[in-house]
């Protein structure tokens, strides 16, 4: 899979440890902050429906298992 870039549509996984409903939520990457040579913080602005449900507008994701680039070419 291609690397995630600013402007990419993604989905992020949240778990109950964060005090929110567990699941995958869609959004758009708006910033990337390097953490190490192999990892980065991906800042995601959640879609309006996810914002309303979670009460969160933006969130950062470090664990690559918790972010997936959406393939917008599939129908």
N, CA, C and O of each residue as an XYZ file, in Angstrom:
300
protein
N       0.835     -1.179      0.000
C       0.000      0.000      0.000
C       0.886      1.252      0.000
O       1.947      1.275      0.624
N       0.440      2.271     -0.698
C       1.172      3.531     -0.777
C       1.182      4.219      0.584
O       0.262      4.042      1.383
N       2.222      5.000      0.845
C       2.277      5.726      2.115
C       1.104      6.705      2.240
O       0.551      7.170      1.243
N       0.753      6.994      3.458
C      -0.326      7.944      3.730
C       0.239      9.358      3.634
O       1.319      9.640      4.154
N      -0.506     10.249      2.960
C      -0.070     11.626      2.756
C      -1.166     12.593      3.201
O      -2.318     12.202      3.394
N      -0.792     13.844      3.357
C      -1.766     14.878      3.691
C      -2.830     14.924      2.599
O      -2.516     14.900      1.409
N      -4.088     14.990      3.019
C      -5.207     15.019      2.084
C      -5.807     13.654      1.810
O      -6.882     13.562      1.218
N      -5.131     12.588      2.232
C      -5.643     11.234      1.998
C      -6.857     10.955      2.876
O      -6.931     11.384      4.027
N      -7.800     10.226      2.300
C      -8.951      9.725      3.057
C      -8.506      8.457      3.763
O      -7.913      7.568      3.151
N      -8.797      8.380      5.050
C      -8.392      7.239      5.872
C      -9.542      6.845      6.782
O     -10.561      7.530      6.877
N      -9.342      5.725      7.441
C     -10.216      5.375      8.557
C      -9.301      5.033      9.715
O      -8.234      4.446      9.537
N      -9.743      5.414     10.912
C      -8.946      5.165     12.106
C      -9.734      4.276     13.057
O     -10.962      4.328     13.111
N      -9.003      3.464     13.801
C      -9.650      2.567     14.766
C      -9.466      3.140     16.159
O      -8.354      3.454     16.585
N     -10.585      3.268     16.856
C     -10.580      3.692     18.247
C     -11.074      2.530     19.092
O     -11.906      1.735     18.655
N     -10.546      2.443     20.311
C     -10.998      1.374     21.195
C     -11.575      1.948     22.473
O     -11.486      3.151     22.721
N     -12.153      1.104     23.263
C     -12.839      1.536     24.494
C     -11.907      2.174     25.500
O     -12.360      2.920     26.368
N     -10.630      1.902     25.409
C      -9.671      2.497     26.345
C      -9.699      4.022     26.275
O      -9.349      4.697     27.243
N     -10.113      4.560     25.138
C     -10.186      6.011     24.974
C     -11.494      6.581     25.494
O     -11.682      7.798     25.493
N     -12.397      5.723     25.937
C     -13.671      6.179     26.463
C     -14.679      6.527     25.380
O     -15.609      7.298     25.614
N     -14.492      5.957     24.187
C     -15.408      6.204     23.069
C     -15.899      4.876     22.522
O     -15.402      3.813     22.894
N     -16.872      4.950     21.641
C     -17.385      3.736     21.009
C     -16.300      3.105     20.140
O     -15.731      3.760     19.267
N     -16.026      1.838     20.388
C     -15.009      1.112     19.644
C     -15.437      0.970     18.189
O     -16.608      0.726     17.900
N     -14.479      1.125     17.270
C     -14.777      0.925     15.855
C     -13.872      1.739     14.958
O     -12.939      2.399     15.417
N     -14.166      1.679     13.665
C     -13.427      2.400     12.633
C     -14.212      3.643     12.242
O     -15.429      3.591     12.069
N     -13.496      4.776     12.103
C     -14.128      6.049     11.793
C     -13.384      6.736     10.647
O     -12.153      6.773     10.641
N     -14.126      7.282      9.675
C     -13.491      7.919      8.509
C     -13.076      9.356      8.782
O     -13.643     10.046      9.629
N     -12.066      9.780      8.032
C     -11.610     11.155      8.127
C     -10.574     11.452      7.061
O     -10.352     10.655      6.149
N      -9.942     12.615      7.189
C      -8.954     13.082      6.227
C      -7.698     13.515      6.968
O      -7.777     14.239      7.961
N      -6.537     13.071      6.488
C      -5.254     13.460      7.086
C      -4.983     14.923      6.744
O      -5.024     15.316      5.578
N      -4.699     15.740      7.793
C      -4.410     17.149      7.532
C      -3.009     17.558      7.985
O      -2.562     18.661      7.673
N      -2.318     16.694      8.711
C      -0.955     16.991      9.156
C      -0.253     15.684      9.486
O      -0.882     14.726      9.936
N       1.059     15.651      9.257
C       1.875     14.491      9.618
C       3.101     15.009     10.358
O       3.856     15.826      9.832
N       3.291     14.526     11.583
C       4.448     14.905     12.394
C       5.345     13.682     12.575
O       4.910     12.682     13.145
N       6.595     13.748     12.098
C       7.507     12.618     12.287
C       7.738     12.334     13.764
O       7.868     13.250     14.576
N       7.787     11.053     14.096
C       8.063     10.616     15.463
C       9.437      9.950     15.528
O      10.230     10.212     16.432
N       9.700      9.083     14.546
C      10.991      8.407     14.451
C      11.262      8.154     12.967
O      10.525      8.633     12.105
N      12.307      7.411     12.681
C      12.637      7.126     11.281
C      11.563      6.288     10.589
O      11.462      6.297      9.362
N      10.768      5.572     11.366
C       9.801      4.646     10.770
C       8.355      4.913     11.157
O       7.453      4.228     10.674
N       8.116      5.896     12.020
C       6.741      6.160     12.460
C       6.469      7.658     12.486
O       7.373      8.477     12.652
N       5.200      7.983     12.319
C       4.765      9.379     12.360
C       3.430      9.466     13.071
O       2.679      8.494     13.150
N       3.150     10.660     13.588
C       1.809     10.954     14.072
C       1.001     11.432     12.877
O       1.400     12.375     12.193
N      -0.124     10.793     12.622
C      -1.029     11.206     11.553
C      -2.195     11.929     12.195
O      -2.950     11.337     12.966
N      -2.347     13.217     11.877
C      -3.441     14.023     12.395
C      -4.597     13.920     11.431
O      -4.457     14.196     10.240
N      -5.758     13.514     11.961
C      -6.933     13.232     11.137
C      -8.096     14.104     11.599
O      -8.401     14.180     12.789
N      -8.740     14.762     10.627
C      -9.995     15.443     10.906
C     -11.106     14.463     10.564
O     -11.241     14.038      9.416
N     -11.885     14.113     11.552
C     -12.948     13.132     11.374
C     -14.085     13.703     10.537
O     -14.302     14.914     10.516
N     -14.797     12.837      9.857
C     -15.985     13.229      9.102
C     -17.054     13.746     10.071
O     -17.057     13.368     11.242
N     -17.961     14.608      9.593
C     -18.975     15.198     10.468
C     -19.793     14.179     11.275
O     -20.072     14.416     12.451
N     -20.174     13.069     10.674
C     -20.951     12.058     11.415
C     -20.152     11.492     12.584
O     -20.692     11.301     13.674
N     -18.856     11.223     12.357
C     -17.997     10.696     13.423
C     -17.768     11.761     14.495
O     -17.734     11.445     15.684
N     -17.612     13.016     14.082
C     -17.447     14.105     15.047
C     -18.647     14.187     15.979
O     -18.495     14.319     17.194
N     -19.841     14.108     15.401
C     -21.062     14.201     16.205
C     -21.181     13.023     17.165
O     -21.576     13.198     18.317
N     -20.844     11.832     16.699
C     -20.953     10.632     17.519
C     -19.939     10.620     18.659
O     -20.268     10.254     19.787
N     -18.711     11.019     18.357
C     -17.622     10.904     19.321
C     -17.369     12.170     20.133
O     -16.771     12.111     21.208
N     -17.819     13.307     19.629
C     -17.501     14.562     20.292
C     -16.048     14.959     20.120
O     -15.508     15.718     20.924
N     -15.407     14.442     19.064
C     -14.001     14.713     18.759
C     -13.935     15.213     17.321
O     -14.515     14.601     16.424
N     -13.232     16.322     17.097
C     -13.114     16.839     15.724
C     -11.834     16.327     15.058
O     -11.849     15.903     13.902
N     -10.724     16.373     15.807
C      -9.427     15.970     15.274
C      -8.738     15.060     16.274
O      -8.932     15.168     17.485
N      -7.919     14.149     15.727
C      -7.214     13.201     16.590
C      -5.913     12.803     15.908
O      -5.831     12.788     14.680
N      -4.893     12.481     16.703
C      -3.640     11.985     16.130
C      -3.548     10.485     16.353
O      -4.010      9.955     17.363
N      -2.940      9.817     15.381
C      -2.784      8.363     15.420
C      -1.310      8.044     15.210
O      -0.713      8.492     14.231
N      -0.721      7.277     16.116
C       0.676      6.872     15.998
C       0.808      5.423     15.557
O       1.654      5.102     14.723
N      -0.014      4.553     16.105
C       0.083      3.123     15.805
C      -0.405      2.850     14.380
O      -1.573      3.098     14.080
N       0.464      2.343     13.494
C       0.050      2.098     12.112
C      -1.067      1.060     11.981
O      -1.730      1.005     10.945
N      -1.288      0.240     13.005
C      -2.385     -0.737     12.966
C      -3.740     -0.055     13.102
O      -4.772     -0.654     12.802
N      -3.738      1.206     13.556
C      -4.988      1.909     13.814
C      -5.356      2.934     12.752
O      -6.244      3.758     12.970
N      -4.680      2.895     11.599
C      -5.017      3.796     10.507
C      -4.880      3.044      9.187
O      -3.908      2.322      8.964
N      -5.863      3.225      8.325
C      -5.854      2.582      7.013
C      -6.255      3.601      5.952
O      -7.226      4.339      6.113
N      -5.495      3.625      4.879
C      -5.820      4.500      3.753
C      -7.026      3.899      3.022
O      -7.059      2.701      2.741
N      -8.004      4.737      2.722
C      -9.193      4.277      2.005
C      -8.911      4.271      0.513
O      -8.325      5.211     -0.023
N      -9.328      3.214     -0.145
C      -9.199      3.089     -1.588
C     -10.460      3.672     -2.220
O     -11.513      3.034     -2.221
N     -10.349      4.877     -2.754
C     -11.513      5.555     -3.310
C     -11.808      5.153     -4.745
O     -12.787      5.616     -5.329
N     -10.965      4.287     -5.325
C     -11.210      3.856     -6.705
C     -12.152      2.669     -6.774
O     -12.693      2.368     -7.838
N     -12.357      1.986     -5.645
C     -13.262      0.835     -5.623
C     -14.709      1.316     -5.672
O     -15.037      2.369     -5.124
N     -15.563      0.552     -6.321
C     -16.977      0.911     -6.383
C     -17.814     -0.186     -5.797
O     -19.039     -0.073     -5.757
